[in-house]
Amino acid sequence: MSSLPPSPVAHAFSGIQWDPMVKLRLTNSEMNLLRSAEVNPIDYTLCNSEESATYVKVVLKVLAEASGASGPSSKVSHVKSLLPEEEALQMLYTDPLGVVTHYAITKLYDIIVCLKEKKRGSGVSMGSTFFNESDGSLIDEWRPLLRVLHLGGSGDAFAQRGAAYCLAYILMAGCPSQRFSTDRSIKINHVSVEEPLQALISWITSQLQSSGSSSLSLVTPTLTALVSCPEARIKFANSGGIGYLSRHLRNGTKGSKSSATVQQLYELCFCVWALTYECNSSATVRVTFARDNAVHSLVDLVSSAPREKVVRVALSALRSLAQCTADAAPSASGKKEVTGSTFLNEMIGCGLIKYVDQMRERQWTDPDIVEDLDVLHKLLHDNFKEMSTWDVYLAEVQSGSLEWGFLHTEKFFKENAQKFEGPDGDFFVVKLLVALTTSNDEEVQAIACYDIGEFVRHYPNGRSIARSLGAKDIVMKLVDHQNKELQRHALTAVSKMMVQNWAAVH
């Protein structure tokens, strides 16, 4: 379990007086329990299952009453850095409920850490504390945690990050796969956590839709915890999570204006790697990885090499994808099977062979990187030997990572022009090339223009087909581009689409 950074108003916690806070509607016994917990070690307060459950419910009641339904606190929610004691105590005077909200989140985190560290058989566990003894269902008092996540306005970063993190561990304790880590003598109703877990994951994916670093910092600690749980991995994948992670990783590579820190890239990449563990058991997850261009994002990350730890986990994810099979979970009949071979073709299209070959010449301190590079080197080269030149070209175009080379020459187009029709006769490769002329990478745009022009030259009636797919109008817009190389290839492609006999003119 990673640590939760301290609340910005942590120095005010010792000054909290429960008696004047009538808005919390605490009974005398509840206030006495809170005072007792302050003067005794947390392990003492959680000495048996009954007292542990009671204390948790009081802390969650404090959170429920302090956070309310009126949105984030007026003062505390805007504080970003740790305040000195004098300023924190002043904040307790001006915004007492905001301070108490942070106090409750902090105490709940301390409780969970203590429970996770208790030895099995101690009689006190996550299960005995957060699940009803009578029917094994999740206690109702968990709900304020979800409400904190959906605070309006600019939210409250500490409260939201802490509430999500705590809620993740509470809900994971109710998942069947986690039974080995809790007291098996406690009856748990696993169904009772399904809806809350989906609600938490929906909040995470909503935050991942933002490209800001602040949104990432809210969810990455929680997500890295959740991906250790198979049930959470499946729900996250089914909620579009792989696509959101892939997009953030792409934004973190060279040439992109990324707001993600190296640590956040590492955590996001770690989550992708953990999700690859579901590929062998779920055809849907394999299809999702292929659909959402996860390989492209990982290869870009490896090529940009932000830090060794990021490279290590990215290579591990690529290796896992390259080695996945459909043996245990084949696709439904009639659907194209996605396996490790599918991902290897995509890796080759993204140019991973070149990066792996270059990286194997470096000295790495991490033996895992060396092993992953050796495995990927063999898999990639074995797969490459079985691919035709057209297969390699197709993989490159589908990856969107075009690079000048033998695939973009007159000789290649002379030999492969007919294959641009595609198996269904819809010229889908030409459509992809047209789409790539709007890429954010100017070199990719230039190569796409060149390829469209060569298709027009070498395919019978290629001019009318390219024009019918909108190629002429889109490429024409690039003729005045400030990049001279792109401008030249765009002008040449347009000329080929307009001139009947380009060879004679040329």
C-alpha positions as CSV (number, residue, x, y, z in Angstrom):
1,M,0.0,0.0,0.0
2,S,1.5,3.3,-1.0
3,S,1.3,6.2,1.4
4,L,-1.2,9.0,1.3
5,P,0.4,12.5,1.4
6,P,-0.5,14.5,4.5
7,S,-3.5,16.8,4.4
8,P,-2.6,20.5,3.9
9,V,-4.3,21.2,7.2
10,A,-2.8,18.2,9.1
11,H,-1.3,20.5,11.8
12,A,-4.8,21.5,12.8
13,F,-6.1,18.1,13.6
14,S,-4.8,18.3,17.2
15,G,-6.8,21.4,17.8
16,I,-10.2,19.8,16.9
17,Q,-12.8,20.1,19.7
18,W,-15.8,17.8,19.2
19,D,-18.2,19.3,21.7
20,P,-18.8,22.7,19.8
21,M,-19.3,20.9,16.5
22,V,-23.0,20.4,16.8
23,K,-23.4,20.1,13.0
24,L,-21.7,16.7,13.2
25,R,-24.6,15.4,15.4
26,L,-22.3,13.2,17.4
27,T,-23.4,11.5,20.6
28,N,-21.4,11.6,23.8
29,S,-20.2,8.0,23.4
30,E,-19.1,8.8,19.8
31,M,-17.1,11.9,20.9
32,N,-15.5,9.8,23.7
33,L,-14.5,7.2,21.2
34,L,-12.9,9.8,18.9
35,R,-11.0,11.3,21.9
36,S,-9.8,7.9,23.0
37,A,-8.6,7.1,19.5
38,E,-6.5,10.2,19.6
39,V,-4.6,9.3,22.8
40,N,-4.1,5.6,22.1
41,P,-2.3,3.8,19.3
42,I,-4.5,2.9,16.3
43,D,-3.8,-0.8,16.8
44,Y,-5.2,-0.5,20.3
45,T,-8.4,1.1,19.1
46,L,-8.8,-1.7,16.5
47,C,-8.1,-4.4,19.1
48,N,-11.2,-6.5,18.3
49,S,-13.8,-6.7,15.5
50,E,-16.6,-5.1,17.4
51,E,-14.7,-2.0,18.5
52,S,-13.0,-1.8,15.1
53,A,-16.4,-1.8,13.3
54,T,-17.8,0.8,15.7
55,Y,-14.9,3.2,15.3
56,V,-15.0,3.0,11.5
57,K,-18.7,3.8,11.5
58,V,-18.1,6.9,13.7
59,V,-15.3,8.1,11.5
60,L,-17.5,7.6,8.4
61,K,-20.3,9.5,10.2
62,V,-18.0,12.4,10.8
63,L,-17.1,12.4,7.1
64,A,-20.8,12.2,6.1
65,E,-21.8,15.2,8.3
66,A,-18.7,17.3,7.6
67,S,-18.7,16.9,3.8
68,G,-22.4,17.4,3.4
69,A,-24.2,17.9,0.1
70,S,-23.3,21.5,-0.5
71,G,-20.0,20.9,-2.3
72,P,-16.4,21.4,-1.3
73,S,-15.5,23.3,1.8
74,S,-15.1,27.1,1.4
75,K,-11.5,27.4,2.4
76,V,-9.7,24.1,3.0
77,S,-10.5,22.7,-0.4
78,H,-8.4,25.5,-2.0
79,V,-5.3,24.8,0.0
80,K,-2.7,22.9,-2.0
81,S,0.5,22.8,0.2
82,L,1.0,21.9,3.8
83,L,0.3,24.8,6.1
84,P,2.4,25.6,9.2
85,E,0.6,25.0,12.5
86,E,-0.5,28.6,13.1
87,E,-2.1,28.9,9.7
88,A,-3.6,25.5,9.9
89,L,-5.2,26.3,13.3
90,Q,-6.6,29.5,11.8
91,M,-8.1,27.5,9.0
92,L,-9.8,25.3,11.7
93,Y,-11.4,28.5,13.0
94,T,-12.6,29.8,9.6
95,D,-13.5,26.4,8.0
96,P,-13.9,23.8,10.7
97,L,-15.9,21.3,8.6
98,G,-13.3,21.4,5.9
99,V,-10.6,20.5,8.4
100,V,-12.8,17.8,9.9
101,T,-13.4,16.3,6.4
102,H,-9.6,16.0,5.9
103,Y,-9.3,14.5,9.4
104,A,-11.9,11.8,8.7
105,I,-10.2,10.8,5.4
106,T,-6.8,10.7,7.2
107,K,-8.1,8.5,10.0
108,L,-9.8,6.2,7.6
109,Y,-6.6,5.7,5.7
110,D,-4.8,5.0,9.0
111,I,-7.4,2.4,9.9
112,I,-7.0,0.6,6.5
113,V,-3.2,0.6,6.8
114,C,-3.5,-0.9,10.3
115,L,-6.0,-3.6,9.2
116,K,-3.9,-4.5,6.1
117,E,-0.9,-5.1,8.4
118,K,-2.7,-7.3,10.9
119,K,-1.9,-11.0,10.8
120,R,-4.4,-13.4,9.6
121,G,-6.3,-15.0,12.5
122,S,-6.1,-11.9,14.6
123,G,-9.9,-11.7,14.6
124,V,-9.9,-8.2,13.1
125,S,-9.8,-7.7,9.4
126,M,-11.1,-5.6,6.5
127,G,-13.9,-8.0,6.2
128,S,-15.0,-7.9,9.8
129,T,-14.7,-4.1,9.9
130,F,-16.4,-3.0,6.7
131,F,-18.9,-5.8,6.2
132,N,-22.0,-6.6,8.3
133,E,-21.7,-9.6,10.5
134,S,-25.3,-10.7,9.9
135,D,-25.4,-11.0,6.1
136,G,-21.8,-10.2,5.0
137,S,-22.9,-7.2,3.0
138,L,-20.9,-3.9,2.7
139,I,-21.8,-1.5,5.5
140,D,-24.1,1.4,4.3
141,E,-21.7,4.0,5.9
142,W,-19.4,3.8,2.9
143,R,-21.5,6.1,0.8
144,P,-20.0,9.5,1.9
145,L,-16.8,8.4,0.3
146,L,-18.5,8.3,-3.1
147,R,-20.1,11.6,-2.4
148,V,-16.7,13.2,-1.7
149,L,-15.5,12.1,-5.1
150,H,-18.3,14.0,-6.8
151,L,-17.8,17.3,-5.0
152,G,-18.8,20.2,-7.3
153,G,-16.8,23.2,-8.3
154,S,-13.0,22.7,-8.3
155,G,-13.4,19.8,-5.8
156,D,-11.0,19.1,-3.0
157,A,-7.9,17.3,-4.2
158,F,-6.8,15.8,-0.9
159,A,-10.3,14.6,0.1
160,Q,-11.0,13.1,-3.3
161,R,-7.7,11.4,-3.7
162,G,-7.9,10.0,-0.2
163,A,-11.6,9.0,-0.4
164,A,-11.0,7.1,-3.7
165,Y,-7.9,5.3,-2.4
166,C,-9.7,4.2,0.8
167,L,-12.8,3.2,-1.1
168,A,-10.7,1.0,-3.4
169,Y,-9.3,-1.0,-0.6
170,I,-12.6,-1.4,1.1
171,L,-14.3,-2.7,-2.0
172,M,-11.4,-4.9,-3.0
173,A,-11.8,-6.7,0.3
174,G,-15.2,-7.8,-0.8
175,C,-14.1,-9.3,-4.2
176,P,-13.8,-13.1,-4.4
177,S,-10.2,-13.0,-5.7
178,Q,-9.1,-11.2,-2.5
179,R,-10.4,-13.8,-0.1
180,F,-6.9,-15.1,0.5
181,S,-5.8,-11.8,1.9
182,T,-8.6,-11.4,4.5
183,D,-10.1,-13.6,7.2
184,R,-11.8,-16.5,5.4
185,S,-14.0,-17.1,8.5
186,I,-15.8,-13.9,7.7
187,K,-18.8,-14.3,5.5
188,I,-18.8,-11.7,2.7
189,N,-21.6,-10.9,0.3
190,H,-19.5,-10.3,-2.9
191,V,-22.5,-8.9,-4.8
192,S,-22.8,-6.0,-2.4
193,V,-19.5,-4.5,-3.7
194,E,-20.2,-4.8,-7.5
195,E,-22.3,-1.6,-7.9
196,P,-20.0,0.6,-5.7
197,L,-16.9,-0.8,-7.5
198,Q,-18.5,0.1,-10.9
199,A,-19.3,3.6,-9.5
200,L,-15.7,4.1,-8.4
201,I,-14.3,3.0,-11.7
202,S,-16.8,5.2,-13.6
203,W,-15.5,8.2,-11.6
204,I,-11.9,7.2,-12.4
205,T,-12.6,7.0,-16.2
206,S,-14.4,10.3,-16.0
207,Q,-11.2,11.8,-14.6
208,L,-9.0,10.1,-17.2
209,Q,-11.0,11.9,-19.9
210,S,-9.2,15.1,-18.9
211,S,-5.7,15.6,-20.1
212,G,-4.6,17.6,-17.1
213,S,-1.9,16.4,-14.6
214,S,-4.2,17.4,-11.7
215,S,-6.8,14.9,-12.8
216,L,-4.2,12.2,-13.2
217,S,-2.9,12.8,-9.7
218,L,-6.4,12.2,-8.3
219,V,-6.8,8.8,-9.8
220,T,-3.4,7.1,-10.4
221,P,-2.8,6.0,-6.7
222,T,-6.3,4.4,-6.7
223,L,-6.0,2.9,-10.1
224,T,-2.6,1.3,-9.3
225,A,-4.2,-0.3,-6.3
226,L,-7.3,-1.5,-8.1
227,V,-5.4,-3.2,-10.9
228,S,-4.1,-5.8,-8.4
229,C,-7.7,-7.1,-8.3
230,P,-8.9,-9.1,-11.4
231,E,-12.6,-8.1,-10.9
232,A,-11.6,-4.4,-11.0
233,R,-9.4,-4.9,-14.0
234,I,-12.2,-6.4,-16.0
235,K,-14.6,-3.7,-15.0
236,F,-12.1,-1.0,-15.9
237,A,-11.3,-2.6,-19.3
238,N,-15.1,-2.9,-20.0
239,S,-15.5,0.8,-19.1
240,G,-13.1,2.0,-21.8
241,G,-10.1,2.3,-19.4
242,I,-7.5,0.9,-21.8
243,G,-8.3,3.5,-24.4
244,Y,-7.9,6.3,-21.8
245,L,-4.6,5.0,-20.5
246,S,-3.3,4.6,-24.1
247,R,-4.2,8.2,-24.9
248,H,-2.4,9.5,-21.8
249,L,0.7,7.5,-22.7
250,R,0.7,8.8,-26.2
251,N,0.5,12.3,-24.8
252,G,3.5,11.6,-22.7
253,T,5.8,10.7,-25.6
254,K,8.3,12.8,-27.5
255,G,6.8,15.6,-29.6
256,S,3.7,15.8,-27.4
257,K,2.8,18.6,-25.0
258,S,2.3,16.3,-22.1
259,S,1.3,17.5,-18.6
260,A,1.9,14.1,-17.1
261,T,5.0,13.6,-14.8
262,V,7.4,10.8,-15.2
263,Q,5.9,9.2,-12.1
264,Q,2.4,9.4,-13.5
265,L,3.6,7.9,-16.8
266,Y,5.1,5.0,-14.8
267,E,1.9,4.5,-12.9
268,L,-0.2,4.6,-16.0
269,C,2.1,2.2,-17.8
270,F,2.1,-0.1,-14.7
271,C,-1.8,-0.2,-15.0
272,V,-1.6,-1.1,-18.7
273,W,0.9,-3.9,-17.8
274,A,-1.4,-5.2,-15.1
275,L,-4.4,-5.2,-17.5
276,T,-2.4,-7.4,-19.9
277,Y,-2.8,-10.2,-17.4
278,E,-6.5,-10.5,-18.5
279,C,-5.6,-11.1,-22.1
280,N,-5.3,-14.9,-21.8
281,S,-8.6,-15.1,-20.0
282,S,-10.7,-12.6,-22.0
283,A,-11.2,-12.3,-25.7
284,T,-12.9,-8.9,-25.1
285,V,-9.8,-7.5,-23.4
286,R,-7.5,-8.6,-26.2
287,V,-9.8,-7.0,-28.8
288,T,-9.9,-3.8,-26.7
289,F,-6.1,-3.7,-26.5
290,A,-5.9,-4.0,-30.3
291,R,-8.7,-1.5,-30.9
292,D,-7.4,1.2,-28.6
293,N,-3.8,1.3,-30.0
294,A,-2.2,0.3,-26.8
295,V,0.8,-1.2,-28.6
296,H,1.4,2.1,-30.5
297,S,1.4,4.0,-27.2
298,L,3.8,1.6,-25.5
299,V,6.2,1.5,-28.5
300,D,6.2,5.4,-28.5
301,L,7.0,5.3,-24.8
302,V,9.8,2.9,-25.3
303,S,11.3,4.9,-28.1
304,S,11.2,8.2,-26.1
305,A,12.7,6.4,-23.0
306,P,11.6,9.0,-20.4
307,R,13.2,6.9,-17.5
308,E,14.5,3.4,-17.1
309,K,11.6,2.4,-14.8
310,V,9.1,3.5,-17.4
311,V,10.9,1.6,-20.1
312,R,11.0,-1.5,-17.9
313,V,7.2,-1.7,-17.3
314,A,6.5,-0.7,-21.0
315,L,8.6,-3.6,-22.2
316,S,7.0,-6.0,-19.8
317,A,3.5,-4.9,-21.1
318,L,4.6,-5.4,-24.7
319,R,6.1,-8.8,-23.9
320,S,2.9,-9.9,-22.2
321,L,0.8,-8.8,-25.2
322,A,3.2,-10.5,-27.6
323,Q,2.9,-13.8,-25.7
324,C,-0.8,-13.8,-25.1
325,T,-3.0,-16.6,-26.6
326,A,-6.6,-17.4,-27.2
327,D,-6.4,-21.0,-26.0
328,A,-8.4,-20.4,-22.7
329,A,-10.8,-17.8,-24.1
330,P,-11.3,-17.9,-27.9
331,S,-13.4,-15.3,-29.6
332,A,-17.0,-15.9,-30.6
333,S,-17.3,-17.9,-33.8
334,G,-17.1,-15.8,-36.9
335,K,-15.0,-13.1,-35.3
336,K,-11.3,-12.6,-36.1
337,E,-9.1,-13.9,-33.4
338,V,-6.8,-11.5,-31.7
339,T,-3.6,-13.1,-30.3
340,G,0.0,-12.4,-29.6
341,S,0.7,-12.6,-33.3
342,T,-1.7,-9.8,-33.9
343,F,0.1,-7.6,-31.5
344,L,3.5,-8.6,-32.9
345,N,2.4,-7.5,-36.3
346,E,1.4,-4.2,-34.9
347,M,4.7,-3.8,-33.0
348,I,6.6,-4.5,-36.2
349,G,4.5,-1.8,-37.9
350,C,5.4,0.7,-35.2
351,G,9.1,0.0,-35.8
352,L,9.7,-1.8,-32.5
353,I,12.3,-4.1,-34.1
354,K,14.6,-1.2,-34.6
355,Y,14.2,0.1,-31.1
356,V,14.7,-3.3,-29.5
357,D,17.9,-3.9,-31.6
358,Q,19.3,-0.6,-30.5
359,M,18.4,-1.1,-26.9
360,R,20.0,-4.5,-26.7
361,E,23.4,-2.8,-27.4
362,R,23.0,-0.7,-24.3
363,Q,24.1,-1.7,-20.8
364,W,21.1,-2.0,-18.5
365,T,21.3,-2.3,-14.7
366,D,17.9,-4.0,-14.5
367,P,18.0,-7.7,-15.5
368,D,14.3,-7.7,-16.2
369,I,14.8,-5.2,-19.1
370,V,17.6,-7.4,-20.5
371,E,15.3,-10.5,-20.4
372,D,12.3,-8.7,-21.9
373,L,14.5,-7.3,-24.7
374,D,15.8,-10.8,-25.5
375,V,12.3,-12.3,-25.6
376,L,10.9,-9.5,-27.7
377,H,13.9,-9.6,-30.1
378,K,13.3,-13.3,-30.8
379,L,9.5,-13.0,-31.1
380,L,9.7,-10.0,-33.3
381,H,12.3,-11.4,-35.7
382,D,10.6,-14.8,-35.9
383,N,7.3,-13.1,-36.7
384,F,9.0,-10.7,-39.2
385,K,10.4,-13.7,-41.2
386,E,6.8,-15.0,-41.7
387,M,5.5,-11.6,-42.9
388,S,5.4,-10.6,-46.5
389,T,6.5,-7.1,-47.6
390,W,2.8,-6.2,-47.9
391,D,2.1,-7.5,-44.4
392,V,4.8,-5.2,-43.0
393,Y,3.5,-2.2,-45.0
394,L,-0.1,-2.9,-43.8
395,A,1.0,-3.1,-40.2
396,E,2.9,0.2,-40.5
397,V,0.0,2.0,-42.0
398,Q,-2.4,0.6,-39.4
399,S,-0.1,1.7,-36.7
400,G,0.1,5.3,-38.0
401,S,3.9,5.3,-37.5
402,L,5.1,5.8,-41.1
403,E,8.9,6.0,-41.6
404,W,10.8,6.5,-44.8
405,G,12.3,3.2,-46.1
406,F,11.9,0.5,-48.7
407,L,8.1,0.4,-48.1
408,H,7.8,3.9,-49.6
409,T,9.5,3.5,-52.9
410,E,8.4,3.2,-56.6
411,K,9.5,-0.4,-56.6
412,F,7.2,-1.4,-53.7
413,F,4.2,0.3,-55.3
414,K,4.8,-1.3,-58.7
415,E,4.8,-4.8,-57.0
416,N,1.9,-4.2,-54.6
417,A,-0.5,-1.8,-56.3
418,Q,-3.3,-4.3,-56.7
419,K,-3.2,-5.2,-53.0
420,F,-4.5,-1.7,-52.2
421,E,-7.9,-2.9,-53.2
422,G,-8.2,-4.8,-49.9
423,P,-9.9,-8.1,-49.4
424,D,-13.3,-6.4,-49.6
425,G,-12.5,-4.1,-52.5
426,D,-13.1,-1.0,-50.3
427,F,-9.5,0.4,-50.6
428,F,-9.4,0.7,-46.8
429,V,-5.6,1.2,-46.9
430,V,-6.0,4.2,-49.1
431,K,-8.6,5.5,-46.7
432,L,-6.0,5.1,-43.8
433,L,-3.4,7.0,-45.9
434,V,-5.9,9.8,-46.5
435,A,-6.6,10.0,-42.7
436,L,-2.8,10.1,-42.0
437,T,-2.4,13.2,-44.1
438,T,-4.0,15.0,-41.1
439,S,-1.6,13.5,-38.6
440,N,0.1,15.6,-36.0
441,D,3.5,14.3,-37.2
442,E,4.6,16.2,-40.3
443,E,6.9,13.4,-41.5
444,V,3.9,11.0,-41.4
445,Q,1.9,13.5,-43.4
446,A,4.6,13.8,-46.0
447,I,4.9,10.0,-46.4
448,A,1.2,9.6,-46.6
449,C,1.1,12.2,-49.4
450,Y,3.9,10.3,-51.2
451,D,2.1,7.0,-50.9
452,I,-1.2,8.3,-52.2
453,G,0.6,9.8,-55.2
454,E,2.4,6.4,-55.9
455,F,-0.9,4.6,-55.6
456,V,-2.5,6.9,-58.1
457,R,0.4,6.3,-60.5
458,H,0.5,2.5,-60.3
459,Y,-3.1,1.4,-59.7
460,P,-5.4,1.4,-62.8
461,N,-7.9,4.2,-62.4
462,G,-6.1,5.2,-59.2
463,R,-6.7,8.9,-59.9
464,S,-10.5,8.7,-59.7
465,I,-10.4,6.3,-56.7
466,A,-8.2,8.7,-54.7
467,R,-10.4,11.6,-55.6
468,S,-13.6,9.8,-54.7
469,L,-12.1,9.1,-51.2
470,G,-11.4,12.9,-50.8
471,A,-7.7,12.6,-51.1
472,K,-7.3,15.5,-53.6
473,D,-9.1,18.1,-51.4
474,I,-7.3,17.1,-48.2
475,V,-3.8,17.0,-49.7
476,M,-4.5,20.3,-51.6
477,K,-4.7,22.0,-48.2
478,L,-1.1,21.0,-47.5
479,V,0.4,22.6,-50.6
480,D,0.9,25.8,-48.7
481,H,2.2,24.2,-45.5
482,Q,5.1,25.9,-43.9
483,N,7.1,22.7,-43.8
484,K,8.9,22.7,-47.2
485,E,9.3,18.9,-47.4
486,L,5.6,18.3,-46.6
487,Q,4.7,21.0,-49.1
488,R,6.8,19.4,-51.8
489,H,5.2,15.9,-51.3
490,A,1.7,17.4,-51.2
491,L,2.2,19.3,-54.4
492,T,3.7,16.2,-56.1
493,A,0.7,14.0,-54.9
494,V,-1.8,16.6,-56.2
495,S,0.0,16.8,-59.5
496,K,-0.2,13.0,-59.9
497,M,-3.9,13.1,-59.2
498,M,-4.4,15.7,-61.9
499,V,-2.1,14.6,-64.7
500,Q,-3.1,11.7,-66.9
501,N,0.4,10.6,-67.8
502,W,2.7,11.5,-64.9
503,A,5.6,9.4,-66.1
504,A,5.7,11.5,-69.4
505,V,5.6,14.8,-67.5
506,H,8.1,13.6,-65.0
